[in-house]
Amino acid sequence: YDVKQIVISSTYSINDLKEDLKGMYQKAGVKGEGVMFLLTDSQITNERFLIYINDLLASGEIPDLFAIDEIDAIVNSVTNRAKAE
C-alpha cells in the first residue's frame, strides 16, 4: 500500500484537499493500487474538510469531486481494463 498524508500549509485549501483526494481515487480506482490515507485531527484546519472525509468514509463517493469529462475518462479507462481481464 502507498501511504498518503496531506501536508498542511498556510495556503492549503478545500481545493487542495479535493485535488489530493482525486489523486488517491485515481491511484486506487483506475490504476488498481492500494492506498492508505492517513489524516490526523491536527491536519483538519478547515471544518469543511470534515464534510469530504465524512462522505469518503460513509459511502466512498464525494459529490462533485470529478468533472463530467473526468468521470467519462475514468469510466472508459476502467471499462477497457475490465474488458481486457
C-alpha positions in Angstrom: 0.0 0.0 0.0 1.0 3.6 -0.7 0.6 5.8 2.4 -0.7 9.2 1.6 -0.7 12.1 4.1 -1.6 15.6 3.3 0.9 18.4 4.1 -0.8 21.3 5.6 0.4 24.8 4.9 -1.0 28.2 5.4 -2.3 28.2 1.9 -3.8 24.6 1.9 -7.4 24.9 0.9 -10.5 22.9 0.1 -9.4 22.8 -3.5 -6.1 21.4 -2.5 -7.8 18.7 -0.4 -10.0 17.8 -3.4 -7.0 17.5 -5.7 -5.3 15.2 -3.2 -8.4 13.1 -2.9 -8.7 12.9 -6.7 -5.2 11.7 -7.0 -5.9 9.0 -4.4 -9.1 7.9 -6.2 -7.2 7.7 -9.5 -4.5 5.7 -8.0 -6.8 3.2 -6.2 -9.6 3.0 -8.7 -8.1 3.4 -12.2 -4.6 2.1 -11.5 -5.7 -0.6 -9.0 -3.0 0.3 -6.5 -3.5 0.1 -2.7 -3.7 3.5 -1.0 -3.9 4.3 2.7 -5.0 7.8 3.6 -3.5 9.0 6.9 -5.2 12.0 8.4 -4.8 13.3 11.9 -7.0 15.7 13.8 -4.3 18.4 13.7 -4.5 18.4 9.9 -8.1 19.5 9.9 -7.5 23.2 9.6 -10.9 23.9 8.0 -14.1 22.3 9.3 -15.3 21.9 5.7 -12.6 19.2 5.3 -14.8 17.0 7.6 -17.6 17.1 5.0 -15.4 15.4 2.4 -13.9 13.0 4.9 -17.3 12.0 6.1 -18.6 11.4 2.6 -15.4 9.3 1.9 -16.0 7.2 5.0 -19.8 6.9 4.7 -20.2 6.0 1.1 -16.8 6.3 -0.7 -18.4 8.9 -3.0 -17.6 12.6 -2.8 -20.2 14.6 -4.7 -18.8 16.9 -7.4 -15.2 15.7 -6.9 -14.7 15.0 -10.6 -16.0 17.0 -13.5 -18.2 15.2 -16.1 -15.4 14.9 -18.6 -13.1 13.4 -16.0 -15.8 10.9 -15.0 -16.2 9.8 -18.6 -12.4 9.3 -18.9 -12.4 7.2 -15.7 -15.3 5.1 -16.8 -13.7 4.4 -20.2 -10.4 3.5 -18.6 -12.0 1.1 -16.1 -14.2 -0.4 -18.8 -11.3 -1.1 -21.1 -9.4 -2.7 -18.2 -12.4 -4.8 -17.2 -12.9 -6.0 -20.8 -9.2 -6.9 -21.0 -9.5 -9.1 -18.0 
